[in-house]
Amino acid sequence: MFFSTKKGRCTMIERKIKMRPEEVKDFVNEASKCDFDIDIFYNHFVVDAKSILGVMGLDFNSILTVKYAGYNGDFENCVNKFAVAC
């Protein structure tokens, strides 16, 4: 995973995560502190990672994909807690 800018554009970062329902609140709280959009993908569903109701509606038995184009150290640490090797 790398973050870089090119001609004023941010590169999209894509991470695979897996979390339990009781961990959603912490994840959403960290995502909400970011000043950039963060989306979570599962199959054909796309959810705003800053929406606790949206995230709670996902399948926690599956690996989820998080995509964002920005950097926040606290959010990176949070994502690292949930990251899975692919």
FIMI-562821 format. One line per field, with one value per residue: x negated, y negated, z of N, C-alpha, C, CB in turn; residue in one letter; chain. Coordinates in steps of 0.2 Angstrom, whole numbers. Glycine has a CB too. Layout:
N
n_xx c(X ...)
n_yy c(Y ...)
n_zz c(Z ...)
ca_xx c(X ...)
ca_yy c(Y ...)
ca_zz c(Z ...)
c_xx c(X ...)
c_yy c(Y ...)
c_zz c(Z ...)
cb_xx c(X ...)
cb_yy c(Y ...)
cb_zz c(Z ...)
res c(A ...)
chain c(A ...)
end
This chain:
86
n_xx c(-4 -3 -4 -3 -5 -1 -3 6 16 23 18 28 30 31 37 39 50 55 68 76 93 93 82 85 89 77 70 78 78 64 64 73 66 57 54 57 65 71 74 82 82 92 95 107 111 108 103 103 90 90 103 111 123 123 111 114 123 116 108 100 94 86 72 69 67 58 58 49 43 33 23 22 14 19 31 24 18 29 35 24 26 36 33 31 21 18)
n_yy c(6 -11 -28 -42 -57 -64 -76 -84 -75 -62 -45 -31 -21 -4 8 23 29 37 37 38 36 29 21 11 -2 -8 -8 -16 -28 -32 -33 -44 -55 -58 -69 -65 -55 -39 -22 -7 9 23 37 31 20 4 -6 -20 -23 -30 -29 -22 -14 -10 -2 7 15 24 39 48 60 61 55 38 23 9 -8 -22 -39 -47 -53 -48 -46 -40 -34 -25 -17 -11 -4 5 14 21 27 39 53 55)
n_zz c(0 -5 -4 -14 -23 -39 -50 -42 -40 -30 -26 -26 -12 -8 3 10 22 38 50 66 71 84 83 74 78 83 71 62 69 68 54 52 57 46 32 20 7 11 6 8 1 -4 -13 -24 -17 -10 3 13 23 34 39 52 52 38 38 47 41 32 27 39 39 28 18 17 6 7 1 -2 -4 3 17 34 49 61 56 47 56 62 51 49 60 56 44 31 25 8)
ca_xx c(0 -7 -1 -7 -1 -4 0 11 21 21 19 33 28 36 35 43 50 61 69 82 98 92 77 87 89 71 68 82 76 58 65 76 61 54 57 58 70 69 79 81 85 93 99 109 113 104 105 99 86 92 110 112 128 121 106 117 127 112 107 94 91 83 67 72 62 59 54 49 38 30 19 23 10 24 35 20 17 35 35 19 28 41 30 29 16 22)
ca_yy c(0 -17 -34 -47 -62 -65 -82 -86 -70 -57 -39 -27 -16 1 12 29 30 41 35 41 31 25 17 6 -8 -11 -9 -22 -34 -34 -35 -50 -60 -60 -74 -62 -50 -32 -18 0 13 30 39 26 15 -1 -9 -25 -20 -35 -28 -16 -10 -7 3 13 19 28 46 48 66 60 50 32 19 2 -12 -30 -43 -52 -50 -50 -41 -36 -29 -20 -12 -7 1 10 18 26 29 47 54 57)
ca_zz c(0 -5 -5 -18 -27 -45 -53 -38 -39 -25 -28 -22 -8 -8 8 12 30 41 57 69 73 90 81 69 81 82 64 60 73 65 47 53 58 40 28 13 7 12 5 9 -5 -3 -19 -28 -12 -8 9 16 29 40 41 56 49 32 39 51 36 28 29 43 38 22 18 14 3 9 -4 0 -7 8 22 41 53 65 52 44 61 63 45 50 64 53 38 30 19 2)
c_xx c(-4 -2 -5 -2 -5 0 7 17 18 22 24 29 33 33 41 44 56 61 75 87 96 86 79 87 83 68 72 80 69 59 68 71 57 57 57 63 67 75 77 85 86 98 101 112 107 107 100 96 88 99 110 117 126 116 109 121 123 111 101 91 86 77 70 66 64 55 55 43 36 26 21 19 15 28 31 19 23 36 30 21 33 39 29 24 20 17)
c_yy c(-6 -22 -39 -51 -63 -70 -84 -81 -65 -50 -35 -22 -11 6 17 29 35 39 38 35 27 21 11 -1 -12 -12 -15 -28 -36 -36 -42 -56 -62 -65 -72 -57 -43 -27 -11 4 20 32 33 20 10 -5 -14 -23 -24 -34 -21 -11 -6 -1 9 18 24 35 47 55 66 55 44 28 12 -2 -19 -33 -49 -49 -53 -45 -37 -31 -23 -14 -8 -2 7 16 23 29 37 47 57 60)
c_zz c(0 -6 -8 -21 -34 -49 -49 -37 -33 -28 -24 -19 -7 -3 9 20 32 48 59 71 79 88 76 72 81 75 61 63 70 58 47 54 52 36 21 13 8 11 6 4 -2 -9 -23 -23 -11 -3 11 23 35 42 45 54 43 33 43 46 32 31 33 42 32 23 14 11 5 4 -1 -3 -3 13 29 45 57 62 49 50 63 57 46 55 61 46 37 25 13 -3)
cb_xx c(5 -12 2 -12 -1 -4 2 14 22 25 12 39 25 38 33 41 52 59 70 80 105 90 71 94 92 66 70 89 75 53 70 81 56 53 53 51 74 66 81 83 81 96 105 115 115 102 106 103 79 91 114 113 135 118 100 121 131 105 108 95 96 87 61 75 62 56 57 48 40 36 12 30 5 28 38 13 15 41 34 13 32 47 24 36 10 26)
cb_yy c(0 -16 -37 -43 -69 -58 -80 -92 -66 -58 -35 -25 -18 4 9 36 23 49 28 44 34 30 21 8 -8 -6 -3 -21 -32 -28 -30 -50 -58 -53 -80 -60 -50 -31 -18 2 13 32 43 28 18 -6 -4 -32 -19 -42 -27 -18 -14 -12 0 10 15 25 51 47 72 58 52 27 20 0 -11 -30 -46 -56 -51 -51 -45 -41 -33 -23 -15 -12 -3 7 15 22 26 50 59 52)
cb_zz c(6 -11 2 -22 -23 -49 -60 -41 -45 -18 -28 -27 -1 -14 14 9 33 40 57 76 74 95 78 67 88 86 59 61 80 65 44 58 63 36 29 10 0 20 -3 17 -11 4 -17 -33 -5 -15 14 17 28 38 35 63 48 28 43 57 32 28 23 50 37 16 14 20 -5 16 -11 8 -14 11 21 43 56 70 46 42 68 63 39 52 70 52 36 29 22 -2)
res c(M F F S T K K G R C T M I E R K I K M R P E E V K D F V N E A S K C D F D I D I F Y N H F V V D A K S I L G V M G L D F N S I L T V K Y A G Y N G D F E N C V N K F A V A C)
chain c(A A A A A A A A A A A A A A A A A A A A A A A A A A A A A A A A A A A A A A A A A A A A A A A A A A A A A A A A A A A A A A A A A A A A A A A A A A A A A A A A A A A A A A)
end
